[in-house]
Amino acid sequence: MTGTASSPSTALVRHLVVDEGSAGQRLDNFLLRELKGAPKTLVYRIIRSGEVRINKGRASAESRLQVGDQVRVPPLRLSEPDAQAAAAVPAREFPVLFEDEHLLVVDKPAGVAVHGGSGVSFGVIEQLRRARPEARFLELVHRLDKETSGLLLIAKKRSALTTLQDQFRQRETGKTYSALVIGAWPAARKVVDVALHKYLDAAGERRVRAVGADHADGRRSISLVRIVKSWAGYTLLDVTIKTGRTHQIRVHLQNEGHPIVGDDKYGDFALNKALARGEAVPGLRFERMFLHARRLAFDHPASGERIELAAPLPPDCVTLLNRLPPLPAAAPSTDTPATP
């Protein structure tokens, strides 16, 4: 069932019937999806006050919906700023790498958040919903950092969402990222098994740090690393994550002494500025983080078929690699040949 919040002049009680696309969803999430533009505080207030009913009975925010349930929604009068904010989300499609009736996989550009929140008014999912008003269900299966580009998986049915999220939790998916790091990554370092601890800094920003395996708040995190190519001062890596912790790749690589190029949270800030100004690589400005979700493998939620998708490196990343200085040629040996 789809719908939008009523305008002040047409506010009426609405009765929404739950279809299979929304079955199993929490009431609060259902309303936030249906009442586009309504603030979260308003949604939770009308639930607590009993103005929202399921099959004529009171309900809580955690109530799970079933097919055929009737949800009563009281008249909502959005303030002008709220209505303007809802209308301000621009419709946008993203490059599609796979799509059927169950799921959608897009190639997310760097610099675009996957969803609104924390100072971001909208992201990929809000823009897709605006571009596809006929879509009954569009939900993120997983997340990518705003600064990271690449493969993003979106469910078009609740059954697909739960099945795919179970695969992510059980580590049955394959996720590989391309990361350009500073320095020469040691070829023998193929596994990074370092616990991570998530915390808030003094400004309230989310941060992650590497901690000992016995740290009370640490969570075991594993990344598999393979060298793809080396340049003078840089190494391109394939990083496959076996756990999906916040900022895992960024912190693992930084903790090993090889931060990701352009990382504004854990990187080499002086080099990042030099790259952005076109000084580190003369004449070329590079102003993003070089982390790209290039490969994603999972079992299709309906057919069970193994799906493996790949997203090519963005043009700005390819251009940077083509301009990096090559490794110096190996010096000729001066050893005297041994006498037989």
C-alpha positions in Angstrom: 0.0 0.0 0.0 1.4 3.4 -0.9 0.4 6.9 0.0 1.6 10.3 1.1 0.8 12.5 4.1 -2.2 14.7 3.5 -1.9 18.5 2.9 -3.4 20.9 5.5 -6.5 21.4 3.3 -7.2 17.8 2.6 -6.3 16.1 5.8 -8.5 13.0 6.4 -8.4 9.8 8.3 -6.8 7.1 6.1 -7.2 3.3 6.2 -4.2 1.5 4.7 -4.4 -2.2 3.9 -1.2 -4.1 4.3 -0.1 -6.1 1.3 2.5 -8.9 1.1 5.3 -6.3 0.3 4.8 -4.9 3.8 4.0 -8.1 5.7 6.3 -8.6 8.7 7.3 -4.9 8.9 7.2 -2.9 12.1 4.5 -0.4 12.4 6.8 2.6 12.8 8.9 1.6 9.8 5.7 1.1 7.7 4.4 4.5 8.6 7.7 6.2 8.0 7.7 4.6 4.5 4.1 5.5 3.8 3.9 9.0 5.2 6.5 10.6 3.1 7.7 13.8 4.6 6.3 13.2 8.1 8.9 13.8 10.8 9.8 10.8 12.9 8.7 12.6 16.1 5.2 13.0 14.6 5.0 9.4 13.6 6.0 8.1 17.1 3.6 10.6 18.8 0.5 9.5 16.9 1.4 5.9 17.6 1.9 6.5 21.4 -1.4 8.5 21.6 -3.4 5.6 20.2 -4.4 7.6 17.1 -2.9 4.8 14.9 -4.8 1.6 15.0 -4.3 -1.9 13.6 -7.6 -3.6 12.9 -9.3 -1.1 15.3 -7.0 -1.9 18.2 -4.2 0.1 19.8 -0.7 -0.8 18.7 2.9 -0.1 19.6 5.8 1.0 17.3 7.1 -2.5 17.4 3.9 -4.2 16.3 4.5 -6.5 13.3 2.1 -6.2 10.4 0.4 -9.1 8.6 -1.1 -9.3 5.1 -4.7 -7.8 5.2 -4.2 -5.8 8.4 -6.0 -2.4 8.3 -4.0 0.5 9.6 -5.9 3.6 10.6 -3.9 6.8 10.2 -5.2 10.0 11.6 -5.3 13.3 9.7 -1.8 14.7 9.4 -1.1 18.3 9.0 2.5 18.8 7.9 4.1 22.2 8.7 5.3 24.1 5.7 9.0 23.3 6.3 8.1 19.6 6.6 6.2 19.7 3.3 9.0 21.6 1.6 11.6 19.1 2.8 9.6 16.2 1.4 9.2 17.9 -1.9 12.9 18.8 -2.0 14.1 15.2 -2.5 15.1 15.0 -6.2 14.1 11.9 -8.2 17.1 10.1 -9.4 18.0 6.8 -10.9 21.4 5.2 -10.6 23.3 2.9 -13.0 21.5 -0.5 -12.7 23.7 -3.7 -12.8 20.9 -6.1 -12.0 17.1 -5.9 -11.5 14.1 -8.2 -11.4 10.9 -8.3 -9.4 12.7 -9.2 -6.2 15.8 -7.0 -6.0 17.8 -4.1 -7.6 21.5 -3.6 -7.6 22.9 -0.2 -8.5 26.4 1.3 -8.9 26.4 4.1 -6.2 28.7 7.1 -7.0 31.1 8.4 -4.3 29.8 11.4 -2.3 26.2 10.2 -2.2 24.8 8.8 1.1 22.7 5.6 1.0 20.0 7.2 3.1 19.1 10.4 4.9 20.0 11.1 8.5 22.9 12.5 10.5 22.9 15.9 8.8 22.0 14.4 5.3 18.5 15.2 4.2 18.3 12.4 1.7 20.2 9.6 0.0 20.1 6.9 -2.6 17.0 5.2 -1.2 14.9 8.4 -0.9 15.9 9.4 -4.4 15.0 6.1 -5.8 11.6 6.1 -4.1 10.9 9.5 -5.5 11.9 8.3 -9.0 9.7 5.2 -8.7 6.5 6.3 -7.1 4.8 3.1 -8.2 7.2 0.9 -6.3 5.5 -0.6 -3.3 8.7 -1.6 -1.5 12.3 -0.4 -1.8 14.6 -1.0 1.2 18.4 -1.1 1.6 19.8 -4.6 2.2 23.2 -3.3 3.4 25.0 0.1 3.5 28.0 1.8 2.0 29.8 4.8 3.4 28.9 8.0 1.7 32.5 8.3 0.4 32.5 4.8 -1.0 31.4 4.0 -4.5 30.1 0.7 -6.0 27.6 -2.1 -5.7 24.6 -1.4 -3.5 21.8 -4.1 -3.0 18.2 -3.0 -2.6 15.2 -5.3 -2.0 11.9 -4.8 -3.8 10.0 -7.2 -1.6 10.1 -7.8 2.2 10.7 -11.5 1.7 13.8 -10.7 -0.4 15.0 -8.2 2.3 14.9 -10.7 5.1 16.4 -13.5 3.1 19.3 -11.3 1.8 20.0 -9.8 5.2 20.2 -13.3 6.7 22.8 -14.1 4.1 24.8 -11.0 5.1 24.6 -11.9 8.8 25.6 -15.5 8.1 28.5 -14.4 5.9 27.2 -16.2 2.9 27.8 -13.2 0.6 31.0 -12.3 -1.1 32.0 -8.6 -1.0 35.3 -7.4 -2.5 36.5 -3.8 -2.6 39.2 -2.0 -4.6 41.3 0.2 -2.3 44.3 2.3 -3.2 46.6 2.6 -0.2 49.6 4.7 0.6 53.0 2.9 0.6 54.1 -0.6 -0.3 51.7 -3.2 1.2 53.7 -6.3 2.3 52.9 -9.2 0.0 53.0 -11.6 3.0 50.2 -9.7 4.8 47.1 -11.5 3.4 44.8 -11.6 6.4 44.0 -8.8 8.8 42.3 -10.2 11.9 42.0 -7.2 14.3 39.1 -6.4 16.6 37.3 -3.1 16.1 35.6 -0.8 18.6 33.0 1.8 17.6 32.6 5.0 19.6 31.7 8.7 19.3 34.3 11.4 19.3 34.1 14.7 21.2 32.0 16.2 18.4 29.5 13.3 18.4 30.8 11.8 15.2 31.0 8.1 14.7 34.5 6.7 14.8 36.1 3.2 14.9 39.5 2.1 16.3 41.5 -1.1 16.3 41.7 -2.7 19.7 43.1 -5.9 21.3 41.3 -9.2 20.9 40.6 -9.1 24.7 39.0 -5.6 24.6 35.6 -5.6 26.3 33.9 -3.7 23.5 35.9 -5.0 20.6 34.3 -7.1 17.9 36.4 -9.5 15.9 36.8 -8.3 12.3 38.5 -10.1 9.4 39.6 -8.7 6.0 41.4 -10.7 3.3 43.9 -8.7 1.3 45.5 -9.3 -2.1 47.9 -7.0 -4.0 46.6 -6.1 -7.5 49.3 -3.7 -8.6 52.0 -1.6 -7.1 53.4 1.9 -8.0 56.0 4.1 -6.4 54.4 5.0 -3.1 51.0 3.3 -3.7 49.5 -0.1 -3.8 46.1 -1.2 -5.3 44.5 -3.9 -3.1 41.5 -6.2 -3.4 40.0 -6.5 0.1 37.4 -9.1 0.8 35.6 -8.7 4.0 34.5 -11.7 6.1 32.8 -9.5 8.6 30.8 -6.3 8.0 31.9 -3.9 10.7 31.5 -0.1 10.4 34.5 1.4 8.6 36.2 -2.0 8.8 38.4 -1.8 5.6 39.4 1.8 6.3 40.5 1.2 9.9 42.1 -2.2 9.2 44.3 -0.7 6.4 45.1 2.4 8.4 46.0 0.3 11.4 48.5 -1.6 9.2 50.2 1.7 8.4 48.7 2.0 4.9 45.7 4.3 5.0 43.4 4.6 2.0 44.0 7.4 -0.4 41.6 10.3 0.2 40.1 8.9 3.4 39.0 12.0 5.3 38.6 10.2 8.7 41.5 7.8 9.0 43.8 8.8 6.1 47.0 10.9 5.5 45.4 14.4 5.6 48.4 16.2 4.2 48.6 13.8 1.2 44.8 14.1 0.7 45.1 17.9 0.5 48.0 17.6 -2.0 46.0 15.2 -4.2 43.0 17.5 -4.1 45.1 20.5 -5.1 46.7 18.6 -8.0 50.2 18.7 -6.4 50.8 15.0 -5.4 50.1 13.9 -9.0 51.0 17.1 -10.9 48.1 18.4 -12.9 45.5 15.9 -11.6 43.0 16.7 -8.8 41.7 13.7 -6.9 39.1 14.7 -4.3 37.5 11.5 -3.1 38.3 8.3 -1.2 39.7 5.5 -3.3 37.4 2.7 -2.0 35.1 1.0 -4.4 32.7 -2.0 -3.8 33.6 -3.8 -7.0 32.3 -7.3 -6.5 29.1 -8.7 -4.8 28.0 -12.3 -4.7 24.9 -13.7 -3.1 22.2 -16.4 -3.6 19.0 -15.1 -5.3 16.3 -14.8 -2.6 13.7 -16.6 -4.8 15.5 -19.0 -7.1 18.6 -19.7 -5.0 20.8 -19.1 -8.0 24.2 -17.8 -7.2 24.5 -14.2 -8.5 27.9 -12.6 -8.9 28.1 -8.9 -10.0 31.0 -6.6 -10.8 31.2 -2.8 -11.0 34.1 -1.3 -12.9 36.3 1.3 -11.3 34.9 4.8 -11.7 36.7 7.0 -14.4 38.3 9.3 -11.8 39.9 6.3 -10.1 41.1 4.9 -13.4 42.6 8.2 -14.4 44.5 8.5 -11.1 46.0 5.0 -11.5 47.1 5.8 -15.0 49.0 8.9 -13.7 50.8 7.3 -10.7 54.6 7.0 -11.0 55.8 3.5 -11.8 58.0 1.4 -9.5 61.7 2.1 -10.1 63.4 -0.4 -12.3 65.4 -3.0 -10.4 69.1 -2.1 -10.3 71.3 -4.6 -12.3 73.1 -7.1 -10.1 76.9 -6.4 -9.5 77.6 -9.7 -7.9 80.5 -11.7 -9.4 79.2 -15.0 -10.9 80.3 -18.0 -8.9 83.0 -20.1 -10.3 81.9 -23.7 -10.9 
